[in-house]
Amino acid sequence: MESAIASASLALVPLKSRRVSSNFSSSSISALGSNLPCRKSRVLVRRPRVLVTRASVATDTEQETFTKTAVIRIGTRGSPLALAQAHETRDKLIKSHPELAEEGAIQIVIIKTTGDKILSQPLADIGGKGLFTKEIDEALLNAEIDIAVHSMKDVPTYLPDKIILPCNLPREDVRDAFICLTASSLAELPKGSTIGTASLRRKSQLLNRYPTLNVLENFRGNVQTRLRKLNEGVVQATLLALAGLKRLNMTEHVTSVLSIEDMLPAVAQGAIGIACRNDDEKMINYLASLNHEDTRLAVACERAFLEKLEGSCRTPIAGYAQRNADGNCIFKALVASPNGTQVLETSREGPYAYEDMVKMGVDAGEELLSRAGPGFFSREREEWSDFGSLSSQSPILLRLILCAEL
């Protein structure tokens, strides 16, 4: 009898997660993080033995048991960009913990999410919380994976109970890229040209500056799909996050890069977050060695702003926090009407420290809510009629509709 279980240091395993709906309740905790000191000390980890999943093979005379599983199972979506981010996480883990370079030590588990399954409809029509994270969270809670790698702008501001997000990798370039086969910039596009983007944030800022252009809103799919549609002439140009193109080594497609002043990024754009269970000290220690504190604080500031707006905001949102030459935090934020006729902006400056930066985000949100007034947001709900009824949707879903973009 011959039996074998193949393994490799990088294994891709599709996973269909089970439902754990009871964990997605009003008791969920804020995903902004807490003001905990970043663990910068060396983490001592004993050389791991190979953990086991038992696979039994019965014969007439005996039952042989073969074992093989990973020390760390990384859960991720299956898109090329999501896999690139999972590979980046794997590589950083191995660099910080050489024992994880052993064969079979790290396994990448592919999980299909609701947002991946339904591409023919606008995000607002799909329904449900956490369109790009829910199934991954369920797998994490079921202990089917050990850590989950997310694009931070896909993560709701509240996490399910028992899940924490203690780690952000160093942030990539936050700017948006203009991609076009016929013009070198947005300003050179002829009147009536169509730009493909599923992002209301991009649409509103684009139309505010270039009202003679058109926007194809349900322009969804991964980077490769959108570039194919551009080449087929479905649109004349598109806008994509430069961070994703860099991680995919596809920057040769970039025509030009938009400045922060021309296109303020989405909250947490370019940031990768890694989640684990709150009682898994082993994973918490692993992730502590990867955390980039400047990125964690910037993301906390931006998400505090977003969280403040969620109670009543049904409109495009953008926010970006960065360290200036003096070492302080500069935070810029805006809300806008989807058609770009109104854009409300604000900014803050203060110490680059957790409590100060979260306060800046909250203050900026309160200011824009006050300046806009309730009538502003009721007008935005009317403008959303083309996206389907939103009356039954949750604030978390609306955050995802507004900001889930590439």
C-alpha positions as CSV (number, residue, x, y, z in Angstrom):
1,M,0.0,0.0,0.0
2,E,1.3,3.4,-0.8
3,S,0.1,6.6,0.9
4,A,1.5,10.1,0.8
5,I,0.5,13.6,1.8
6,A,2.1,16.2,-0.4
7,S,3.2,19.5,1.3
8,A,5.1,22.6,0.5
9,S,6.2,25.8,2.3
10,L,3.5,27.6,0.2
11,A,0.4,25.6,-0.2
12,L,-2.8,27.0,-1.7
13,V,-5.9,25.4,-0.2
14,P,-9.4,26.5,-1.1
15,L,-11.7,26.6,1.9
16,K,-15.5,26.8,2.2
17,S,-16.0,28.2,5.6
18,R,-18.9,27.4,7.9
19,R,-21.4,30.0,9.2
20,V,-20.8,31.4,12.7
21,S,-23.6,34.0,12.6
22,S,-23.8,34.2,16.4
23,N,-20.4,35.9,16.4
24,F,-21.5,38.8,14.3
25,S,-23.6,40.6,16.9
26,S,-23.9,44.0,18.5
27,S,-21.3,43.0,20.9
28,S,-18.6,43.3,18.3
29,I,-15.6,45.4,19.2
30,S,-14.1,48.5,17.6
31,A,-11.5,47.7,15.0
32,L,-9.6,51.0,15.5
33,G,-7.2,49.2,17.9
34,S,-6.2,50.2,21.4
35,N,-3.4,52.4,22.7
36,L,-1.1,49.5,23.4
37,P,2.6,49.8,23.1
38,C,4.0,48.1,20.0
39,R,6.0,45.0,20.9
40,K,9.4,45.7,19.4
41,S,11.4,43.2,21.6
42,R,12.7,40.0,20.1
43,V,10.1,37.2,20.4
44,L,11.6,33.9,21.4
45,V,9.7,31.1,19.7
46,R,10.7,27.4,20.2
47,R,11.5,25.5,17.0
48,P,8.0,24.3,16.0
49,R,7.3,20.6,15.7
50,V,5.1,19.7,12.8
51,L,1.5,20.0,13.8
52,V,-0.8,17.2,12.6
53,T,-4.1,16.5,11.0
54,R,-4.8,12.8,11.1
55,A,-5.5,11.0,7.9
56,S,-6.1,7.3,8.4
57,V,-5.7,4.5,5.9
58,A,-7.2,1.2,6.9
59,T,-6.0,-2.2,5.7
60,D,-6.9,-5.8,6.6
61,T,-4.3,-6.0,9.3
62,E,-3.5,-2.4,10.4
63,Q,-4.4,1.3,10.3
64,E,-1.6,3.7,9.5
65,T,-1.8,7.3,10.4
66,F,0.0,10.0,8.5
67,T,0.3,13.6,9.7
68,K,1.0,16.9,8.1
69,T,-0.3,20.4,8.7
70,A,1.0,23.9,8.8
71,V,2.3,25.9,11.8
72,I,0.5,29.0,10.5
73,R,-2.5,28.9,8.1
74,I,-3.0,32.2,6.4
75,G,-6.6,33.0,5.2
76,T,-7.1,35.2,2.2
77,R,-9.3,35.9,-0.8
78,G,-8.3,34.3,-4.0
79,S,-7.7,37.3,-6.3
80,P,-4.2,37.9,-7.6
81,L,-3.9,41.0,-5.4
82,A,-5.1,39.2,-2.3
83,L,-2.7,36.4,-2.9
84,A,0.2,38.8,-3.4
85,Q,-0.6,40.3,0.0
86,A,-0.7,36.9,1.6
87,H,2.6,36.1,0.0
88,E,4.1,39.3,1.3
89,T,2.8,38.4,4.8
90,R,4.4,34.9,4.5
91,D,7.7,36.3,3.4
92,K,7.8,38.8,6.3
93,L,7.0,36.0,8.7
94,I,9.8,33.8,7.4
95,K,12.3,36.8,7.5
96,S,11.4,37.5,11.1
97,H,11.1,33.8,12.1
98,P,13.5,31.6,10.1
99,E,12.1,28.4,11.5
100,L,8.9,29.1,9.5
101,A,10.9,28.5,6.3
102,E,10.7,24.8,7.0
103,E,8.7,22.8,4.5
104,G,5.0,22.9,5.3
105,A,5.3,25.5,8.0
106,I,3.1,28.1,6.4
107,Q,-0.1,27.3,4.4
108,I,-2.1,29.8,2.4
109,V,-5.9,29.1,2.5
110,I,-8.1,30.6,-0.2
111,I,-11.6,31.7,0.9
112,K,-14.2,33.0,-1.5
113,T,-16.2,35.9,-0.1
114,T,-19.6,37.3,-1.0
115,G,-18.0,40.2,-2.7
116,D,-16.0,37.8,-4.9
117,K,-19.0,35.7,-5.8
118,I,-21.3,38.4,-7.2
119,L,-19.7,40.6,-9.8
120,S,-22.6,41.4,-12.0
121,Q,-24.4,43.8,-9.5
122,P,-23.4,47.0,-7.8
123,L,-22.2,46.4,-4.2
124,A,-25.2,48.2,-2.8
125,D,-27.5,45.5,-4.3
126,I,-25.8,42.5,-2.7
127,G,-26.6,43.0,1.0
128,G,-25.0,41.7,4.1
129,K,-22.1,42.8,6.3
130,G,-18.5,42.5,5.4
131,L,-18.8,41.8,1.7
132,F,-15.0,41.0,1.4
133,T,-14.3,39.8,5.0
134,K,-17.2,37.9,6.5
135,E,-16.4,34.4,5.3
136,I,-12.8,34.9,6.2
137,D,-13.8,36.0,9.7
138,E,-16.0,32.9,10.0
139,A,-13.0,30.6,9.1
140,L,-10.9,32.4,11.7
141,L,-13.5,31.9,14.4
142,N,-13.8,28.3,13.4
143,A,-10.1,27.8,13.8
144,E,-9.9,26.7,10.2
145,I,-7.2,29.4,9.7
146,D,-4.8,31.0,12.2
147,I,-4.5,34.6,10.8
148,A,-6.4,36.5,8.1
149,V,-4.8,39.0,5.7
150,H,-7.0,41.9,4.6
151,S,-6.9,45.1,2.6
152,M,-7.6,47.5,5.4
153,K,-10.1,49.5,3.3
154,D,-12.3,46.4,3.0
155,V,-12.5,45.9,6.8
156,P,-15.5,47.2,8.7
157,T,-14.8,49.6,11.5
158,Y,-16.2,47.0,14.0
159,L,-14.8,43.5,14.1
160,P,-16.6,40.3,15.2
161,D,-16.3,39.4,18.8
162,K,-13.1,37.4,19.6
163,I,-11.2,38.8,16.6
164,I,-8.5,41.4,16.9
165,L,-6.4,43.2,14.3
166,P,-3.1,43.9,16.0
167,C,-0.9,44.2,13.0
168,N,-0.5,46.5,9.9
169,L,2.3,46.0,7.4
170,P,4.2,49.0,6.1
171,R,1.9,51.1,4.0
172,E,2.3,51.1,0.2
173,D,1.8,54.3,-2.0
174,V,-1.7,55.6,-1.2
175,R,-2.2,57.5,-4.5
176,D,-4.5,56.5,-7.4
177,A,-3.2,55.7,-10.9
178,F,-4.7,57.0,-14.1
179,I,-4.7,54.3,-16.9
180,C,-5.5,55.2,-20.5
181,L,-4.5,54.1,-24.0
182,T,-5.1,57.5,-25.7
183,A,-4.4,60.4,-23.2
184,S,-1.6,61.1,-20.8
185,S,-3.8,62.7,-18.1
186,L,-7.4,63.3,-17.1
187,A,-7.2,66.8,-18.4
188,E,-6.4,65.6,-21.9
189,L,-9.5,63.4,-22.2
190,P,-12.1,64.7,-24.7
191,K,-15.4,65.8,-23.4
192,G,-17.8,62.9,-23.0
193,S,-15.1,60.3,-22.4
194,T,-16.1,57.5,-20.1
195,I,-14.1,56.5,-17.0
196,G,-14.6,53.1,-15.5
197,T,-14.7,53.0,-11.7
198,A,-16.8,51.2,-9.0
199,S,-15.7,53.8,-6.4
200,L,-18.0,56.6,-5.5
201,R,-15.0,58.4,-3.9
202,R,-13.2,58.5,-7.2
203,K,-16.4,59.3,-9.2
204,S,-17.3,62.3,-7.0
205,Q,-13.8,63.9,-7.0
206,L,-13.4,63.2,-10.7
207,L,-16.7,64.8,-11.7
208,N,-16.0,67.8,-9.4
209,R,-12.9,68.6,-11.4
210,Y,-13.9,67.3,-14.8
211,P,-17.8,67.6,-15.0
212,T,-17.8,67.0,-18.8
213,L,-16.6,63.4,-18.3
214,N,-18.8,60.4,-17.9
215,V,-18.4,57.6,-15.3
216,L,-19.3,53.9,-15.8
217,E,-20.1,53.0,-12.2
218,N,-20.5,49.2,-12.1
219,F,-16.9,48.7,-13.4
220,R,-16.0,45.8,-11.1
221,G,-13.6,42.9,-11.2
222,N,-9.9,42.4,-10.3
223,V,-7.1,44.4,-11.9
224,Q,-6.7,42.1,-14.8
225,T,-10.4,42.2,-15.6
226,R,-10.6,46.0,-15.5
227,L,-7.5,46.3,-17.8
228,R,-9.1,43.8,-20.2
229,K,-12.3,45.9,-20.3
230,L,-10.2,49.0,-21.0
231,N,-8.4,47.3,-23.9
232,E,-11.7,46.2,-25.3
233,G,-12.9,49.8,-25.4
234,V,-15.6,49.4,-22.8
235,V,-14.2,52.6,-21.3
236,Q,-11.7,55.2,-22.4
237,A,-9.8,55.2,-19.0
238,T,-9.9,53.9,-15.5
239,L,-8.5,54.7,-12.1
240,L,-6.9,52.1,-9.8
241,A,-5.0,52.1,-6.5
242,L,-1.3,52.4,-7.2
243,A,-0.6,50.2,-4.2
244,G,-2.3,47.2,-5.8
245,L,-0.5,47.7,-9.1
246,K,2.8,47.8,-7.3
247,R,2.1,44.7,-5.3
248,L,1.2,42.9,-8.6
249,N,4.3,44.3,-10.4
250,M,2.0,45.8,-13.0
251,T,3.0,49.5,-12.9
252,E,3.9,49.3,-16.6
253,H,0.2,49.9,-17.2
254,V,0.2,53.3,-15.3
255,T,-0.2,56.3,-17.5
256,S,0.2,58.9,-14.7
257,V,-0.2,59.1,-11.0
258,L,-2.8,61.5,-9.4
259,S,-1.6,63.7,-6.6
260,I,-3.2,63.6,-3.2
261,E,-4.5,67.1,-3.9
262,D,-6.2,65.9,-7.1
263,M,-7.6,62.7,-5.7
264,L,-7.7,62.1,-1.9
265,P,-7.3,58.4,-1.1
266,A,-9.8,56.1,0.5
267,V,-9.6,55.5,4.2
268,A,-6.7,53.0,4.8
269,Q,-5.8,52.8,1.1
270,G,-2.5,50.9,0.6
271,A,-2.6,49.3,4.1
272,I,-2.6,45.6,4.8
273,G,-4.1,44.4,8.1
274,I,-3.6,41.0,9.7
275,A,-6.2,39.6,12.1
276,C,-6.2,36.7,14.6
277,R,-8.2,35.4,17.5
278,N,-7.9,37.4,20.7
279,D,-6.9,34.3,22.7
280,D,-4.2,33.0,20.4
281,E,-1.0,34.3,22.1
282,K,1.2,32.4,19.6
283,M,-0.2,34.3,16.6
284,I,-0.3,37.6,18.5
285,N,3.5,37.2,19.2
286,Y,4.2,36.4,15.6
287,L,2.2,39.4,14.4
288,A,3.8,41.7,16.9
289,S,7.1,41.3,15.1
290,L,5.5,42.4,11.8
291,N,3.6,45.5,12.9
292,H,4.5,48.8,11.4
293,E,3.5,51.4,14.1
294,D,3.4,54.5,11.9
295,T,0.9,52.7,9.6
296,R,-1.2,51.4,12.5
297,L,-1.6,54.9,13.9
298,A,-2.4,56.5,10.5
299,V,-5.0,53.8,9.9
300,A,-6.5,54.3,13.3
301,C,-6.9,58.1,12.7
302,E,-8.6,57.6,9.3
303,R,-10.9,54.9,10.6
304,A,-11.9,57.0,13.6
305,F,-13.0,59.6,11.1
306,L,-14.9,57.0,9.1
307,E,-16.5,55.6,12.2
308,K,-17.8,59.0,13.2
309,L,-19.5,59.4,9.8
310,E,-21.2,56.0,9.7
311,G,-24.2,56.8,11.8
312,S,-25.7,59.1,9.1
313,C,-23.3,59.3,6.1
314,R,-24.4,57.9,2.8
315,T,-21.9,59.7,0.7
316,P,-18.4,59.3,-0.8
317,I,-15.7,59.5,1.9
318,A,-11.9,60.1,1.7
319,G,-9.3,60.5,4.4
320,Y,-5.5,60.3,4.7
321,A,-3.1,60.7,7.7
322,Q,0.6,61.0,7.3
323,R,3.7,62.2,9.2
324,N,5.0,65.5,8.0
325,A,8.6,66.8,8.0
326,D,8.3,68.0,11.6
327,G,7.1,64.6,12.8
328,N,3.5,65.6,13.3
329,C,0.4,64.1,11.9
330,I,-1.4,65.9,9.0
331,F,-4.9,64.5,8.4
332,K,-6.9,65.5,5.4
333,A,-10.5,64.4,4.9
334,L,-13.6,65.0,2.7
335,V,-17.2,64.0,2.0
336,A,-18.9,64.7,-1.3
337,S,-22.0,64.3,-3.3
338,P,-21.8,61.3,-5.8
339,N,-22.2,63.7,-8.7
340,G,-19.3,65.9,-7.5
341,T,-21.3,69.1,-7.3
342,Q,-20.5,69.4,-3.6
343,V,-17.2,68.6,-1.9
344,L,-16.6,69.4,1.8
345,E,-13.0,69.2,3.0
346,T,-11.2,69.7,6.3
347,S,-7.7,69.0,7.8
348,R,-6.1,68.6,11.2
349,E,-2.5,68.7,12.5
350,G,-1.2,67.3,15.8
351,P,1.2,65.0,17.6
352,Y,1.8,61.6,15.9
353,A,0.4,59.6,18.8
354,Y,-2.5,57.2,19.0
355,E,-4.9,59.2,21.3
356,D,-4.2,62.5,19.5
357,M,-4.6,61.0,16.1
358,V,-7.9,59.2,16.9
359,K,-9.2,62.5,18.4
360,M,-8.2,64.3,15.1
361,G,-10.2,61.8,13.1
362,V,-13.3,62.1,15.3
363,D,-13.1,65.9,15.3
364,A,-12.8,66.0,11.5
365,G,-15.9,63.8,11.2
366,E,-17.9,65.9,13.6
367,E,-17.0,69.1,11.7
368,L,-18.0,67.7,8.3
369,L,-21.3,66.3,9.8
370,S,-22.0,69.8,11.2
371,R,-21.1,71.6,8.0
372,A,-23.1,69.3,5.8
373,G,-26.2,69.2,7.8
374,P,-29.0,66.6,7.6
375,G,-30.3,67.9,4.2
376,F,-26.9,67.1,2.6
377,F,-27.2,63.4,3.4
378,S,-30.9,63.1,2.5
379,R,-30.0,64.5,-0.9
380,E,-27.3,61.8,-1.2
381,R,-29.8,59.1,-0.4
382,E,-31.9,60.3,-3.4
383,E,-28.9,60.3,-5.7
384,W,-28.3,56.7,-4.7
385,S,-31.6,55.5,-6.2
386,D,-29.8,54.0,-9.2
387,F,-28.0,51.7,-6.8
388,G,-31.1,50.2,-5.3
389,S,-32.9,50.7,-2.0
390,L,-30.6,51.3,0.9
391,S,-33.3,51.7,3.6
392,S,-32.7,48.2,5.1
393,Q,-28.9,48.3,4.9
394,S,-26.6,48.5,7.9
395,P,-24.1,51.3,8.5
396,I,-21.3,48.8,8.2
397,L,-22.5,47.7,4.8
398,L,-22.8,51.3,3.7
399,R,-19.2,51.9,4.7
400,L,-18.2,49.0,2.5
401,I,-20.3,50.2,-0.4
402,L,-18.7,53.6,-0.2
403,C,-15.1,52.5,0.3
404,A,-14.7,49.0,-1.0
405,E,-12.6,49.6,-4.1
406,L,-9.3,48.7,-5.7
